[in-house]
Amino acid sequence: MMRIFLLTVLGIFAAGMVHAQGEASDANKPAFKFDNDVYNFGTIKQGEKVEHEFVFTNTGNEPLVITRATGSCGCTVPVWPKEPIRKGESAKIKVTFNSAGKQGMQDKTITINSNAADNPKVLHIKGNIEVPSPTQQADSDK
């Protein structure tokens, strides 16, 4: 009976140590701190392109490496730094949104895959797309 009790206590202790080691390694990982993770471009006319740069700082203890950044559709294209961002350094992710064929409220996401503790990180670019009336369209064609 004592043997079972000791094995149970030893198992709980070992599980706690493994969990604590996982937390310690996360504390050393790189981390994103964005100035803003949502950009609202307001109201634009259908067909216009919007560009925005999301500025972030690596607040972790190791270099931050972005392995991939993808937009939620082909209309949202991110460009990200390919080199590691060292502890305390800042960098930018440039996003271009093409409103061609879009209308109404839009909320597009950019998913950032990296070696950061908060992986993946999701950014948003949103706003309203106005469709020109037929008379406005005819006037602009002249």
N, C-alpha and C positions, 0 to 999 in steps of 0.2 A: 504494500500500500504506500509506504514511504517512497519507494522507487517511482511509482506513478506520479505522486505529488511533485517530486523533484524534477522529473522529466517535463511535467506540465509547466512548472515555474521556469525551467530552462528554456522551453519553447517560447513562452511569452517574452522572456528577456531577449532572446535572439530576434524575434520579430520586431521588437521595439528598437533594437540596434540597427536593423536593416532599414526601418522607416526613418530613423534619425539620420542615417548616412544619406538617404535620398534627399532629405531636407537640406542637409549641409551642401550637397552638390548643387542643388537649385540655387542656393544663396550665392554661389560663385559664378553661376551662368550669366551671360549677357542679358540685358533687359532694355526694352524700348521705353522711352518717355517722349511721347509726341506733344508738340505744342497744342495741336488739335487733331482729333482723329475723325472729325466730320467737317466737311466743307459744303456750305450751302451757296450755290452760285446765283440764287435768286431766280428771276424770270428772264429767259432768253427766247429768241425766235428760232423756230425749227430750222435746222441746217447749220446753225452756228456751232463752233467748237469752243470748249472751255478748257483752260489749262490751270492746274493748281499744283503747288509744291507742298507736300507734307514734310515738315521739318521735325526731326527726332534726334534724341541724344541717347547714346549707350550709357545707361546708368548702372550697368552690371560691372563685374570684376574681370571679365574676359572679353576678347574681341567678338564683336557681333558680325555674323555672316548671314546675309540674306541669300537663300538658295533659289527662291522663286517668288514672283509676284504675279498674280493673275486677276484680271478684271472679271466681273460677273457676266459680261457679254463682250462681243467684239467692238462695241462702241466705246469701251473704257479700257485705255491702254496705259499701263504703268511702266516707268523706266526707273530702275533702282540701282544703287551703287553695287558694283561687283566685287570691290575690294573690301576686306574686313574693316569695321569701324571700331577703333580702340576705345577702351574705357574712357568716358568723359568727352569723347568726340561727338560732333553733330554731323548729320548728313541729310539728304533730301530724297524723297521719292516723288518724281514728277508724274502727274496723271493727266492724260488728255481724254476728254469726253466729247464725242461727236454726236450731236443731237439729230442728225439726219434720220428721218423716218420715225422720230419719237414725238410724243405729244403728252401733255398733262404732267402730273407730278412724277418725278423719277428719283429713285434711290438706288444707286449703283454701288456695289462693294468691290473692294480691292483686298484680296487675301494675301498676306505676307507670310511666307514660310521661311523660318530661320532656325538658328541654334539658341534662340532666346528662351527664357523660362516661360514666357507667355506666348507659346507657339500653338496654332497660328494666330496672327494679329489681323484684325479686320478693320479697314478704313471705309468711310462712306463719302460719296460725292453725290449731292442731291440738289434738286431745284425743279422749276416749272418750265415746261416747253410750250410756247404759244405757237399755234398754227396760223399762218397768215390767212386772212379772209380771201375769197376769190377776187375781190376788187383790188385788194392790196397786192395780190400775186400778179394781176393783169397790169397794174401800174408799174411794178418793178420789172416787168418783161419789156417795157417800152424803151 
